[in-house]
């Protein structure tokens, strides 16, 4: 007879495989987006780590859609397979990291680090899964963050004893910033939490003494990408952001990943915010610090977002810029939900009979919301770009226009939004 936890693991494997296949089909079928085409043609195709002048120009003149790790990996796979202008190959690095992301999620489910509901929340966010099928840095970054969170939890479970585990964790967080720089705030929030634990246990100086050979180069890597982040933020095409309130930009963006209805996502957003804040306040009042690994760091992350907006007035992170932090949000919110449930259980004993029906209903709801959002043809953030896929780019007029741009005759003019997709599709069609 199959044990209950083993059965859930096999069900999880089936769902993960299904989700992965949906994303692979999307990557093969969905039309190329403007940002992908621009990234490939301007940054990835001719990337050369030996060309210092090229690296310098990429560092000083890049727009926000040059996600370094994504760019390097696209060029790497292009070199391995010898294929240029190949739409699926351009997206292959993200698909590989999605496989890693799903494998890590399944590992945590099998080892009971995660229960079934948070596992589903991690892998059945269709908006996030879309980006694992696109040549952007968001999916890669979210995957690396998930591995970093796993090592952070391992370090906490070991009683903050293994210094190398913590160092590896923060190396992964810094590496994730090379896929999408917004993860620097996650690094900062978890860094403050780790610092508190080390100081409290009087292990901060021993940690520095044992790990300084790794911490020094990691600090330079972090400083490099931090400078790059500020250079991009001050450019003519900065990071995607929102001028709306924090609630609309942050909370409702996460809810909108599952529920599009504006009235419903507003009410759900208020409810989820209330649950997290109530759990956080109760935990602080009761001083139940042992119940959390990620609640306090998540609260610090939110405070840092508010502080950064107060300081720089660049707008809050929103929509796809929130995707790298999504695993962090799931870990922190699930902890808050579990803590609040245990608190209520102490006063309402019969609530324990509602646990499994409630978890089953929420799990089914997550799956239904995922299925309803499946759209192989379109991408939410570039919905109309799909139509470009079925246009013909071998007409004489377009051939003439394309070659003029390639030859640099219109170098001073900014091409229209669709130009880079058209150019990439034209090159694919001509067999370059």
C-alpha positions in Angstrom: 0.0 0.0 0.0 1.3 3.5 -1.0 1.9 5.8 2.0 0.0 9.1 1.9 3.1 11.3 1.5 4.5 9.0 -1.2 1.2 9.3 -3.1 1.3 13.1 -2.9 4.9 13.0 -4.2 3.9 10.9 -7.2 1.0 13.2 -7.9 3.4 16.1 -7.6 5.7 14.5 -10.1 2.9 14.1 -12.6 1.8 17.7 -12.2 5.4 19.0 -12.5 5.8 17.0 -15.7 2.6 18.3 -17.1 3.5 21.9 -16.2 7.0 21.4 -17.8 5.5 20.1 -21.0 3.1 23.0 -21.2 6.0 25.4 -20.9 8.1 23.5 -23.5 5.2 23.7 -26.0 4.8 27.4 -25.3 8.5 28.0 -25.8 8.3 26.2 -29.2 5.1 27.8 -30.4 4.6 31.2 -28.9 5.7 34.2 -31.1 9.0 35.9 -30.3 8.6 39.0 -28.2 10.1 42.4 -28.6 12.4 42.1 -25.5 13.6 38.6 -26.6 14.5 39.7 -30.1 16.2 42.9 -28.8 18.2 40.9 -26.3 19.3 38.3 -28.8 20.2 40.7 -31.7 21.8 43.5 -29.6 23.5 41.6 -26.7 23.5 37.8 -27.0 24.3 36.9 -30.6 27.7 38.6 -30.8 28.6 38.4 -27.2 32.3 37.8 -26.6 33.8 37.7 -23.2 37.3 38.3 -24.7 36.2 41.6 -26.2 36.8 44.1 -23.4 35.4 47.0 -25.4 32.2 45.1 -26.0 31.9 44.2 -22.4 32.5 47.8 -21.4 29.8 49.1 -23.8 27.4 46.4 -22.5 28.0 47.5 -19.0 27.7 51.3 -19.6 25.1 51.4 -22.4 22.8 48.5 -21.7 19.1 48.9 -21.4 17.1 47.1 -18.7 16.4 44.0 -20.8 20.0 42.9 -20.9 19.9 40.3 -18.2 23.6 39.3 -18.1 23.3 35.6 -17.2 20.5 35.1 -19.7 22.6 36.8 -22.4 25.7 34.7 -21.7 23.8 31.5 -21.6 22.0 32.2 -24.9 25.4 32.9 -26.5 26.9 29.7 -24.9 24.2 27.4 -26.3 24.3 29.2 -29.7 28.0 28.3 -29.8 27.5 24.6 -28.7 24.8 23.9 -31.3 26.1 26.2 -34.0 22.5 27.6 -34.6 21.8 31.2 -35.1 18.4 32.9 -35.1 16.8 29.8 -33.6 13.7 30.7 -31.6 13.6 27.6 -29.4 17.4 27.7 -28.7 17.2 31.3 -27.6 14.7 30.1 -24.9 16.5 26.9 -24.0 18.5 28.3 -21.0 15.2 29.3 -19.3 13.7 25.8 -20.0 16.8 24.2 -18.4 16.5 26.4 -15.3 12.8 25.5 -15.2 13.7 21.9 -15.0 16.1 22.8 -12.1 13.3 24.8 -10.4 10.8 21.9 -10.7 13.4 19.4 -9.5 14.2 21.5 -6.4 10.5 21.9 -5.7 10.0 18.1 -5.9 13.0 17.5 -3.7 11.5 19.8 -1.0 8.2 18.0 -1.3 9.8 14.6 -1.0 11.9 15.6 2.0 8.8 17.3 3.6 10.4 20.7 3.6 7.3 21.8 1.8 3.8 20.5 2.0 1.7 19.9 -1.1 -0.1 23.3 -1.2 3.1 25.5 -1.2 4.6 23.0 -3.7 1.6 23.7 -6.0 1.9 27.5 -5.4 5.6 27.3 -6.5 5.1 25.4 -9.7 1.5 26.4 -10.8 2.0 30.2 -11.1 1.3 30.4 -14.8 2.6 34.0 -15.1 6.0 32.8 -13.8 5.9 29.7 -15.9 5.4 31.8 -19.0 8.8 33.5 -18.3 10.5 30.1 -18.0 9.5 29.7 -21.7 10.9 33.1 -22.8 14.4 34.3 -23.3 14.4 36.7 -20.3 16.2 36.6 -17.0 13.2 36.4 -14.6 12.8 32.6 -14.7 16.5 32.0 -14.3 16.6 34.3 -11.4 13.6 32.8 -9.6 15.2 29.3 -10.0 18.5 30.4 -8.5 16.6 32.1 -5.6 14.7 28.9 -4.9 18.0 27.0 -4.5 19.3 29.8 -2.3 16.3 29.6 0.0 16.7 25.9 0.3 20.3 26.3 1.5 19.2 29.2 3.8 16.6 26.9 5.4 19.2 24.1 5.7 21.6 26.5 7.5 18.8 27.5 9.9 17.8 23.9 10.5 21.4 23.0 11.3 21.4 25.6 14.1 23.4 28.2 12.1 26.5 26.0 12.5 27.7 25.3 8.9 29.2 28.5 7.6 29.9 27.2 4.1 26.1 26.5 3.7 25.3 30.2 4.4 28.1 31.4 2.1 26.8 29.1 -0.7 23.3 30.5 -0.1 24.4 34.1 -0.6 26.6 33.2 -3.6 23.4 31.9 -5.2 21.5 35.1 -4.3 24.3 37.3 -5.8 24.4 35.0 -8.9 20.6 35.5 -9.3 21.2 39.2 -9.5 23.1 38.6 -12.7 19.9 37.2 -14.2 17.7 40.0 -12.7 19.2 42.8 -10.5 16.0 43.2 -8.4 17.0 40.2 -6.3 19.6 42.4 -4.6 16.9 43.4 -2.2 16.2 39.8 -1.4 19.9 39.3 -0.7 19.9 42.4 1.6 16.8 41.3 3.6 18.0 37.7 4.2 21.5 39.1 4.8 20.2 41.3 7.6 18.3 38.3 9.1 21.4 36.1 8.9 23.5 38.8 10.5 21.1 39.0 13.4 21.3 35.3 14.0 25.1 35.2 13.8 25.4 38.2 16.2 22.8 36.7 18.6 24.7 33.4 18.7 28.1 35.2 18.9 29.2 33.5 15.7 29.7 36.5 13.5 33.4 36.9 13.9 34.1 33.1 13.6 32.0 33.2 10.4 34.1 36.0 8.9 37.3 34.3 9.9 36.4 31.1 8.2 34.7 32.5 5.1 36.6 35.7 4.2 38.4 34.1 1.2 35.0 33.6 -0.4 33.3 36.7 1.0 35.7 39.2 -0.6 35.3 38.1 -4.2 31.5 37.7 -3.6 31.5 41.3 -2.4 33.1 42.5 -5.6 30.5 40.5 -7.6 27.7 42.1 -5.6 29.2 45.6 -6.0 29.6 45.2 -9.8 26.0 44.2 -10.3 24.7 46.9 -7.9 26.5 49.6 -9.9 25.1 48.1 -13.1 21.6 48.2 -11.5 21.8 51.9 -10.7 23.2 52.7 -14.2 20.3 50.9 -15.8 17.8 52.6 -13.4 19.1 56.0 -14.5 19.1 55.2 -18.2 16.6 56.3 -20.8 15.0 52.8 -20.6 15.0 51.9 -16.9 13.5 49.0 -15.0 9.8 48.3 -15.4 8.1 49.9 -12.5 4.8 51.3 -11.2 3.7 54.7 -10.0 0.7 53.3 -8.2 0.5 52.6 -4.5 2.5 49.8 -2.9 -0.7 47.8 -2.4 -1.6 48.1 -6.1 2.0 47.6 -7.4 3.1 44.8 -5.1 0.2 42.9 -3.4 -2.3 43.1 -6.3 0.4 42.2 -8.8 1.0 38.9 -7.0 -2.7 38.2 -6.7 -3.2 39.1 -10.4 -0.8 36.3 -11.3 -3.7 34.0 -10.3 -6.9 36.1 -10.4 -7.4 38.7 -13.1 -10.8 40.0 -11.9 -10.1 43.4 -10.5 -12.7 43.3 -7.8 -11.8 39.8 -6.6 -8.0 40.4 -6.7 -8.5 43.6 -4.6 -10.4 41.7 -1.9 -8.1 38.7 -2.0 -5.1 41.1 -1.7 -6.6 42.7 1.4 -7.3 39.3 3.0 -3.8 38.0 2.3 -2.2 41.2 3.6 -4.3 41.0 6.8 -3.3 37.3 7.3 0.4 38.1 7.0 0.4 41.2 9.2 -1.7 39.5 11.9 0.6 36.5 12.0 3.7 38.7 12.1 2.3 40.9 14.9 1.2 37.8 16.9 4.6 36.2 16.5 6.4 39.3 17.6 4.2 39.8 20.6 4.5 36.1 21.6 8.2 36.1 20.7 7.8 32.8 18.9 11.0 33.3 16.8 11.5 29.5 16.4 8.4 29.3 14.2 9.9 31.3 11.4 12.7 31.2 8.9 11.3 33.6 6.3 8.5 35.7 7.8 10.8 38.3 9.3 13.1 38.4 6.2 10.0 38.9 4.0 8.8 41.7 6.3 12.3 43.2 5.9 12.1 42.9 2.2 8.8 44.8 2.1 10.3 47.5 4.3 13.3 47.8 2.0 11.0 48.2 -1.0 9.2 51.0 0.8 12.5 52.6 1.8 14.0 52.4 -1.7 10.9 54.0 -3.2 11.0 56.8 -0.5 14.7 57.4 -1.3 14.8 57.3 -5.1 11.2 57.8 -6.3 11.6 55.4 -9.2 8.3 53.6 -8.7 7.6 50.2 -7.0 8.6 46.9 -8.5 5.6 45.4 -10.1 4.3 42.6 -12.4 7.3 40.7 -13.9 9.9 42.4 -11.7 8.3 40.6 -8.7 8.7 37.2 -10.2 12.3 36.5 -8.9 11.0 37.1 -5.4 8.0 34.8 -5.8 9.5 31.7 -4.2 10.6 34.0 -1.3 7.0 35.2 -1.0 5.6 31.7 -1.0 8.0 30.6 1.8 7.2 33.6 4.0 3.5 33.7 3.5 3.0 29.9 4.0 4.9 30.3 7.3 2.5 33.1 8.3 -0.5 31.0 7.4 0.8 27.9 9.3 1.6 30.1 12.4 -1.9 31.7 12.4 -3.5 28.3 12.0 -1.6 26.9 15.0 -2.5 30.0 17.0 -6.2 29.6 16.2 -6.0 25.9 16.9 -5.0 26.7 20.5 -8.3 28.5 21.1 -10.6 26.5 18.7 -9.6 22.8 19.0 -12.2 21.6 16.5 -10.4 23.6 13.7 -8.0 20.7 13.3 -10.9 18.9 11.5 -11.0 21.6 8.9 -7.3 21.4 8.0 -7.3 18.7 5.3 -10.6 19.8 3.6 -9.3 23.4 3.5 -5.9 22.3 2.1 -7.6 20.1 -0.5 -10.0 23.0 -1.6 -7.1 25.5 -1.9 -4.9 23.0 -3.9 -7.8 22.3 -6.3 -8.3 26.1 -6.7 -4.7 26.6 -7.5 -4.8 23.9 -10.2 -8.1 25.3 -11.7 -6.7 28.8 -11.9 -3.6 27.5 -13.6 -5.5 25.5 -16.2 -7.8 28.5 -16.9 -4.7 30.6 -17.8 -3.1 28.2 -20.2 -2.6 30.0 -23.5 0.0 28.5 -25.8 -0.2 31.2 -28.4 0.1 34.5 -26.4 2.3 35.9 -23.7 0.6 38.1 -21.1 3.0 41.0 -21.1 3.4 41.0 -24.9 0.0 39.7 -25.9 -0.1 41.1 -29.5 3.3 39.9 -30.5 1.9 36.5 -31.4 0.5 38.0 -34.6 4.0 38.8 -35.9 4.8 35.1 -36.1 2.5 34.5 -39.1 3.6 37.5 -41.2 5.8 36.9 -44.2 9.1 38.7 -44.2 10.4 37.7 -47.6 8.7 40.5 -49.6 11.0 42.8 -51.6 9.9 45.9 -49.7 10.6 44.4 -46.4 13.9 42.9 -47.6 15.0 46.3 -48.7 14.0 47.9 -45.5 15.7 45.2 -43.4 19.0 45.4 -45.3 19.1 49.2 -44.9 18.8 48.8 -41.2 21.4 46.0 -41.1 23.8 48.2 -43.1 23.4 50.9 -40.6 21.9 53.5 -42.9 19.2 54.4 -40.3 21.6 54.1 -37.3 20.4 57.4 -35.9 16.7 56.5 -36.0 15.1 54.4 -33.3 13.3 51.4 -35.0 9.6 50.9 -34.3 8.6 48.5 -31.5 8.1 45.5 -33.8 11.3 46.0 -35.8 13.5 43.6 -33.8 11.0 40.8 -33.9 10.6 41.3 -37.7 14.3 41.3 -38.2 14.8 38.2 -36.2 12.0 36.3 -37.9 13.3 37.5 -41.3 16.8 36.1 -40.6 15.2 32.8 -39.4 13.1 32.6 -42.6 16.1 33.3 -44.8 18.1 30.6 -43.1 20.9 32.7 -41.7 
